[in-house]
Amino acid sequence: LEIGLETLTMAQLGRRSGKAANHVLVARLIWPRPAIAEKTSVKKIEFANGKAVLRKEDWAQGVLFKETVQGPCGLELMVTRAVSDSQAARFMHYLYSSVLTALSSEVGVGTPGAWFGLLRHPLRFAAREASKPPKDWPSEQAAGAISLLPTMVGEPGEPARIELPLIAPEDVHETRRRRQGGETVLRRERVLKAGAPNGQAVLRVTAYN
């Protein structure tokens, strides 16, 4: 299967939506085939006006996986808050190293329960596993999961479009300017409660012989 992003939107970015900024997208393909518990894809993606900037001519930018899949599997997406280039680089380095540590020490010995923490809150799990997690560890802005069933995929070579709703795994806050006593003050306000809808991903899934 080839799994790519058609569109990716978030209702609340935790910042002014009109200003472009980078976020990190983490995608996990869960049990694509026997003996392969997980495949992970990490990308830095620019968002502007609540939408991911995906260029159709840049195939590599939107593709998440190109994997042999046997039977049903799971797919999870998670998007961080806005990060700088240096924050994204540090986060991606530690996420990869922590996941590899977890896979070798827990999942590799056949402990299905060890996946709960990783799948439920991937950033918190990775932060706990990493030996020296970054001080500015990014929060989870939006996340969602879906089961990919063989019946959801079209004929070989014909893309199927699958919608994946996203929610806010934790409260989303935004710093806003308010006038108070003739002065402008900055306040950090909650704009979305944990568990509330926060966008959608449209996936392009194509099977090949």
C-alpha positions in Angstrom: 0.0 0.0 0.0 1.0 3.6 -0.6 -0.5 5.9 2.0 -0.2 9.7 1.5 -1.8 12.9 2.6 -4.3 14.6 0.3 -5.2 17.3 2.8 -4.6 18.1 6.5 -6.4 20.8 8.4 -6.6 21.9 12.1 -9.3 24.0 13.6 -7.1 25.4 16.3 -3.4 25.7 15.9 -2.6 27.3 19.3 -1.4 30.4 17.6 -2.7 33.0 15.1 -3.9 30.9 12.2 -3.0 33.4 9.5 0.7 33.2 10.3 2.6 30.3 8.6 4.6 28.0 10.8 6.1 24.5 10.9 4.5 21.6 12.8 5.8 18.0 13.1 3.6 15.2 11.8 4.1 11.7 13.3 2.4 8.8 11.5 2.3 5.2 12.7 1.3 2.2 10.7 0.4 -0.5 13.3 0.8 -4.2 12.6 1.0 -3.9 8.7 2.0 -7.6 8.5 3.0 -10.5 10.8 6.2 -9.8 12.9 6.1 -6.1 12.0 4.5 -4.3 14.9 5.0 -0.7 13.7 6.3 1.5 11.0 6.9 5.2 11.8 7.0 8.3 9.6 8.0 11.7 10.9 7.7 14.9 8.7 8.0 18.6 9.2 5.0 20.3 7.6 4.1 23.9 7.2 0.7 25.1 8.1 -0.9 28.3 6.9 -4.5 29.5 7.6 -5.2 26.1 9.3 -4.2 24.0 6.4 -1.0 22.0 5.7 0.9 23.3 2.7 1.1 20.3 0.4 2.3 20.7 -3.1 0.8 18.2 -5.5 4.0 18.2 -7.6 6.1 17.1 -4.6 5.1 13.5 -4.2 7.7 12.8 -1.5 6.3 15.6 0.7 2.8 14.0 1.0 3.7 10.3 1.1 3.7 8.7 4.5 4.2 5.0 3.8 4.9 2.6 0.9 4.7 -0.8 2.7 3.7 -4.4 2.2 0.4 -4.9 4.1 -1.3 -8.2 4.9 -4.8 -7.9 6.1 -6.2 -5.1 8.3 -3.9 -2.7 10.1 -4.1 0.5 12.1 -3.0 4.1 11.2 -2.4 6.9 13.7 -1.6 10.5 13.0 -0.4 13.1 15.5 0.5 16.8 14.8 2.5 18.9 17.3 2.1 22.6 18.1 4.1 25.0 16.0 7.9 24.5 16.3 11.0 26.2 15.1 13.4 24.4 12.7 15.8 23.7 15.6 13.0 22.4 17.8 11.7 20.2 15.0 15.2 18.7 14.5 15.7 18.0 18.2 12.2 16.5 18.5 12.6 14.2 15.5 16.0 13.0 16.7 14.7 12.1 20.2 11.5 10.6 18.9 13.3 8.2 16.6 15.8 7.2 19.3 13.2 6.7 22.0 10.9 4.6 19.7 13.8 2.4 18.8 14.7 2.0 22.4 11.1 1.1 23.2 10.8 -1.4 20.3 14.0 -3.2 21.3 13.4 -3.4 25.0 9.6 -3.9 25.2 7.8 -4.7 22.0 10.5 -6.9 20.7 10.0 -9.4 23.5 6.3 -9.8 22.7 4.6 -7.5 25.2 1.4 -6.2 23.6 0.5 -4.1 26.6 3.7 -2.0 26.2 2.1 -0.4 23.1 -0.7 1.3 25.1 1.4 4.2 26.4 3.1 4.7 23.0 -0.2 4.8 21.0 -2.2 6.7 23.5 0.2 9.6 24.1 3.2 9.1 21.8 5.0 12.3 22.8 4.7 11.6 26.5 5.9 8.1 26.0 8.8 9.2 23.9 9.8 11.9 26.4 9.9 9.3 29.2 12.0 6.9 27.2 14.5 9.4 25.8 17.6 9.7 27.9 17.9 13.5 27.5 14.5 14.8 26.2 14.5 18.4 25.0 13.4 21.1 27.4 11.0 22.5 24.9 9.2 19.2 24.2 6.2 20.1 21.9 2.7 19.4 22.9 0.2 17.3 20.9 -2.1 19.6 19.0 -4.2 17.1 17.1 -4.4 13.3 16.8 -6.5 10.6 15.3 -6.5 6.8 14.5 -8.3 4.6 12.1 -8.4 0.9 11.1 -7.5 0.3 7.5 -9.5 -2.7 6.2 -8.9 -4.4 2.9 -12.5 -3.4 1.9 -11.6 0.3 2.2 -8.9 0.0 -0.6 -9.8 0.2 -4.3 -8.6 -1.8 -7.2 -4.8 -1.8 -7.8 -3.6 1.5 -9.0 -6.9 3.3 -8.2 -6.5 5.7 -5.1 -9.1 5.5 -2.4 -9.7 8.6 -0.3 -10.2 8.0 3.4 -11.2 10.7 5.9 -9.6 10.6 9.4 -11.1 12.9 12.0 -8.7 14.5 14.4 -9.2 15.5 18.1 -7.2 17.6 20.6 -5.5 15.1 22.9 -5.0 17.8 25.5 -6.2 21.4 26.0 -5.2 23.8 23.3 -4.2 27.3 24.5 -3.5 30.5 22.6 -1.8 33.7 23.7 -4.2 36.6 22.9 -4.0 40.4 23.3 -6.6 42.1 25.4 -7.3 45.7 26.4 -7.4 46.2 30.1 -7.4 49.5 31.9 -6.2 51.3 28.8 -3.3 48.9 28.3 -2.7 45.9 26.1 -2.1 42.7 28.0 -1.2 39.2 26.9 -3.3 36.3 28.2 -3.0 32.6 27.6 -6.5 31.3 27.0 -7.9 27.9 26.4 -9.4 27.8 23.0 -10.2 24.0 22.8 -10.8 21.4 25.4 -9.1 18.0 25.4 -11.1 15.5 23.4 -12.8 18.1 21.2 -12.7 17.9 17.4 -9.6 19.6 15.9 -9.4 19.0 12.2 -9.3 16.3 9.6 -6.8 14.4 7.5 -7.8 13.1 4.0 -5.6 10.1 3.1 -4.9 8.8 -0.3 -4.5 5.0 -0.2 -3.4 3.1 -3.3 -2.8 -0.6 -3.6 -0.2 -2.1 -6.0 0.3 -5.6 -7.1 
